[in-house]
Amino acid sequence: MKTKELKSGNKIPILGFGTWQLTEETCIEAVKIALEKGYRHIDTAEMYQNQKEVARGIQDSGIKRQNIFLTSKVWFSNLTKQDLRIALEKTLRELNTDYLDLYLIHWPNRKVDMSETLKAMDQAKNQGLIKSIGVSNFTINHLKDVLKAGVEISVNQVEFHPSLYQRALKKFMDEHGMLLTAYSPTAQGEDFGIDLIQDLAKKYRKTNSQIVLNWILSKDAVAIPRSKNPEHIEENLKALEFEMQESDLKKIDGLNLNNRLIQPDFADFDY
Ligand SMILES: NC(=O)c1ccc[n+]([C@@H]2O[C@H](COP(=O)([O-])OP(=O)(O)OC[C@H]3O[C@@H](n4cnc5c(N)ncnc54)[C@H](OP(=O)(O)O)[C@@H]3O)[C@@H](O)[C@H]2O)c1
């Protein structure tokens, strides 16, 4: 699997496997199948309440822990130094591992001093409990606060797909060497309904999902599609195996509708 080097110096596989809403046996089986088919990057979070099942899927796959890039996230109510430590230890226990490859602040919470949280993460990094630090659902202004806090972050995981092409955020992140990980990369299937995506799928003899994921990867971003269907799991992996013409990629650039699907009431996107 192709990787990208993070600011921390660690390498992240460019296509990961999302696990939100995968629970119980479905989660165990999906993670196992994804690893068997070749994924080496798994995305979970304490909030998904499936970390034990993710660990079981990893164990059942027989793939060694050190060959897997494992991401988890701390919930926004656990961002004080003490709460973060408790949450991290629980996550490590549930995932049955000594370390995370990447630990993200799941959502910004301006009620807690950002530098307190980031310093707690940095301490965990220095202790070898996490290899890279990141954030999720951060706007440019949140990222400016991160820069002020002076702790290096490698990743911002945000919603990103053809109908939500966050061009300004991506540009800012590129300028600061932060990698964008695209969540809900298929817009949970919504972007498959776009005519241009369907036309390009026909032109390249690929599926709608492969066209959407391939466009994300062409932006130097990482994508983490989720599926419980073994055929879809494999199909998404094959999004890595072709290139589209620059003119077609540009056409997809023009599809943006600011179509944001994930906007819980605690989100802080107006900051
Ligand atoms: N940081 C955050 O706040 C945040 C928020 C949302 C998501 N995430 C992460 O990002 C991951 C992905 O996002 P997501 O789960 O919201 O959405 P997604 O991956 O865009 O979409 C998942 C949906 O698409 C379907 N699908 C996937 N591949 C397909 C294919 N090849 N053909 C047809 N349908 C396909 C799946 O159905 P089947 O199961 O039937 O294939 C599922 O219903 C999550 O699982 C999670 O790890 C993070």
The ligand as an SDF file (V2000), in Angstrom:
LIG
                    3D

 48 52  0  0  0  0  0  0  0  0999 V2000
  -13.7300   12.5000   12.3000 N   0  0  0  0  0  0  0  0  0  0  0  0
  -15.0400   12.4910   12.1900 C   0  0  0  0  0  0  0  0  0  0  0  0
  -15.7580   13.2800   12.8040 O   0  0  0  0  0  0  0  0  0  0  0  0
  -15.6660   11.4890   11.2520 C   0  0  0  0  0  0  0  0  0  0  0  0
  -16.9940   11.6710   10.8390 C   0  0  0  0  0  0  0  0  0  0  0  0
  -17.5370   10.7470    9.9510 C   0  0  0  0  0  0  0  0  0  0  0  0
  -16.7720    9.6830    9.5050 C   0  0  0  0  0  0  0  0  0  0  0  0
  -15.4890    9.5180    9.9530 N   0  0  0  0  0  0  0  0  0  0  0  0
  -14.6560    8.3550    9.5230 C   0  0  0  0  0  0  0  0  0  0  0  0
  -14.7110    8.2520    8.1100 O   0  0  0  0  0  0  0  0  0  0  0  0
  -15.1880    6.9530    7.7430 C   0  0  0  0  0  0  0  0  0  0  0  0
  -15.9470    7.0100    6.4330 C   0  0  0  0  0  0  0  0  0  0  0  0
  -17.0250    7.9160    6.5040 O   0  0  0  0  0  0  0  0  0  0  0  0
  -18.5500    7.4400    6.5250 P   0  0  0  0  0  0  0  0  0  0  0  0
  -18.6170    6.1100    7.1300 O   0  0  0  0  0  0  0  0  0  0  0  0
  -19.3360    8.5430    7.1010 O   0  0  0  0  0  0  0  0  0  0  0  0
  -18.9640    7.4440    4.9810 O   0  0  0  0  0  0  0  0  0  0  0  0
  -18.4910    6.7940    3.6050 P   0  0  0  0  0  0  0  0  0  0  0  0
  -17.3170    5.9270    3.7530 O   0  0  0  0  0  0  0  0  0  0  0  0
  -18.4390    7.9320    2.6220 O   0  0  0  0  0  0  0  0  0  0  0  0
  -19.7780    5.9460    3.2160 O   0  0  0  0  0  0  0  0  0  0  0  0
  -20.1160    4.7480    3.8160 C   0  0  0  0  0  0  0  0  0  0  0  0
  -21.3450    4.2360    3.0620 C   0  0  0  0  0  0  0  0  0  0  0  0
  -21.0200    4.0660    1.6820 O   0  0  0  0  0  0  0  0  0  0  0  0
  -21.3150    2.7450    1.2630 C   0  0  0  0  0  0  0  0  0  0  0  0
  -20.2440    2.3150    0.3770 N   0  0  0  0  0  0  0  0  0  0  0  0
  -18.9100    2.2720    0.6450 C   0  0  0  0  0  0  0  0  0  0  0  0
  -18.2420    1.8190   -0.4250 N   0  0  0  0  0  0  0  0  0  0  0  0
  -19.1580    1.5690   -1.3870 C   0  0  0  0  0  0  0  0  0  0  0  0
  -19.0840    1.0860   -2.7200 C   0  0  0  0  0  0  0  0  0  0  0  0
  -17.9070    0.7600   -3.2600 N   0  0  0  0  0  0  0  0  0  0  0  0
  -20.2300    0.9600   -3.4140 N   0  0  0  0  0  0  0  0  0  0  0  0
  -21.4240    1.2870   -2.8800 C   0  0  0  0  0  0  0  0  0  0  0  0
  -21.5690    1.7560   -1.6220 N   0  0  0  0  0  0  0  0  0  0  0  0
  -20.4420    1.8860   -0.8880 C   0  0  0  0  0  0  0  0  0  0  0  0
  -21.3700    1.9000    2.5080 C   0  0  0  0  0  0  0  0  0  0  0  0
  -22.3140    0.8680    2.3610 O   0  0  0  0  0  0  0  0  0  0  0  0
  -21.8780   -0.6970    2.4270 P   0  0  0  0  0  0  0  0  0  0  0  0
  -21.4580   -0.9550    3.8580 O   0  0  0  0  0  0  0  0  0  0  0  0
  -23.1400   -1.4020    2.0450 O   0  0  0  0  0  0  0  0  0  0  0  0
  -20.7720   -0.8840    1.4470 O   0  0  0  0  0  0  0  0  0  0  0  0
  -21.8290    2.8920    3.5730 C   0  0  0  0  0  0  0  0  0  0  0  0
  -23.2440    2.9490    3.6060 O   0  0  0  0  0  0  0  0  0  0  0  0
  -16.0470    6.5540    8.9560 C   0  0  0  0  0  0  0  0  0  0  0  0
  -16.3620    5.1990    8.9710 O   0  0  0  0  0  0  0  0  0  0  0  0
  -15.1660    7.0220   10.0830 C   0  0  0  0  0  0  0  0  0  0  0  0
  -14.1010    6.1150   10.2940 O   0  0  0  0  0  0  0  0  0  0  0  0
  -14.9290   10.4220   10.8070 C   0  0  0  0  0  0  0  0  0  0  0  0
  1  2  1  0
  2  3  2  0
  2  4  1  0
  4  5  1  0
  4 48  2  0
  5  6  2  0
  6  7  1  0
  7  8  2  0
  8  9  1  0
  8 48  1  0
  9 10  1  0
  9 46  1  0
 10 11  1  0
 11 12  1  0
 11 44  1  0
 12 13  1  0
 13 14  1  0
 14 15  2  0
 14 16  1  0
 14 17  1  0
 17 18  1  0
 18 19  2  0
 18 20  1  0
 18 21  1  0
 21 22  1  0
 22 23  1  0
 23 24  1  0
 23 42  1  0
 24 25  1  0
 25 26  1  0
 25 36  1  0
 26 27  1  0
 26 35  1  0
 27 28  2  0
 28 29  1  0
 29 30  1  0
 29 35  2  0
 30 31  1  0
 30 32  2  0
 32 33  1  0
 33 34  2  0
 34 35  1  0
 36 37  1  0
 36 42  1  0
 37 38  1  0
 38 39  2  0
 38 40  1  0
 38 41  1  0
 42 43  1  0
 44 45  1  0
 44 46  1  0
 46 47  1  0
M  CHG  2   8   1  16  -1
M  END
$$$$
